Amino acid sequence: MVTRNFRPGEIVYIKSGKDKGNTGLVIKYVEDNQYTIYNEITKKTFTVKNTDLVLNSEIKTNIA
């Protein structure tokens, strides 16, 4: 399985896990392939595994 590393400042979407559906800014790498993500709208932070993340720009939307 190929895993992706994220850089501080990148906008990511949480695609799975307990915080699924949230979008936020990568703040820092924590440990064990986990990142701290900050959502500017809700002012909440999340600690998320890199396998649960995808770059926000990679999300496909279907707008009718």
Order of alpha helices (4+ residues) and beta strands (2+ residues): beta-beta-beta-beta-beta
